[in-house]
Amino acid sequence: MITLEAAPSNKRQKQRLAKEFIKSVAKIMKMLEEAFYVFLKENALIMWALAAIG
């Protein structure tokens, strides 16, 4: 299980993020993609922090 924290995103972005992340991790770890499950936690605080920096 992999937990990612990110700024709020739409359904398509979430699907792409999970798919690409799993693909990369599976390749690096030399494991099947099916061995991973991604939990995405959307965090509005991240959006606020990024706005403050920019």
C-alpha positions as CSV (number, residue, x, y, z in Angstrom):
1,M,0.0,0.0,0.0
2,I,1.3,3.4,-1.0
3,T,-0.1,6.6,0.5
4,L,0.3,9.9,-1.5
5,E,-0.6,13.3,-0.2
6,A,-1.4,15.9,-2.9
7,A,-3.3,19.0,-3.7
8,P,-6.9,18.4,-4.7
9,S,-7.3,17.1,-8.3
10,N,-10.0,15.8,-10.6
11,K,-10.8,12.2,-11.2
12,R,-8.7,11.9,-14.4
13,Q,-5.7,13.4,-12.7
14,K,-6.0,11.0,-9.8
15,Q,-6.3,8.0,-12.1
16,R,-3.2,9.1,-14.1
17,L,-1.2,9.8,-10.9
18,A,-1.9,6.4,-9.4
19,K,-1.3,4.6,-12.7
20,E,2.0,6.3,-13.5
21,F,3.2,6.1,-9.9
22,I,2.5,2.3,-9.6
23,K,4.2,1.7,-13.0
24,S,7.3,3.5,-11.8
25,V,7.4,1.8,-8.4
26,A,6.8,-1.6,-9.8
27,K,9.7,-1.2,-12.3
28,I,12.1,0.1,-9.6
29,M,11.1,-2.6,-7.1
30,K,11.0,-5.3,-9.8
31,M,7.4,-6.3,-8.7
32,L,4.1,-6.7,-10.5
33,E,2.0,-3.6,-10.7
34,E,-0.9,-5.6,-9.3
35,A,1.0,-5.9,-6.0
36,F,0.4,-2.2,-5.2
37,Y,-2.5,-0.2,-4.0
38,V,-2.5,3.6,-3.9
39,F,-4.3,5.7,-1.3
40,L,-4.5,9.3,-2.3
41,K,-5.1,11.9,0.4
42,E,-6.1,15.2,-0.9
43,N,-4.9,18.0,1.2
44,A,-6.1,21.6,0.8
45,L,-3.2,22.8,3.1
46,I,-0.8,21.8,0.3
47,M,-2.6,24.1,-2.1
48,W,-2.4,27.0,0.4
49,A,1.4,26.4,1.0
50,L,2.1,26.3,-2.7
51,A,0.2,29.6,-3.2
52,A,2.1,31.2,-0.3
53,I,5.5,30.2,-1.9
54,G,4.5,31.3,-5.5
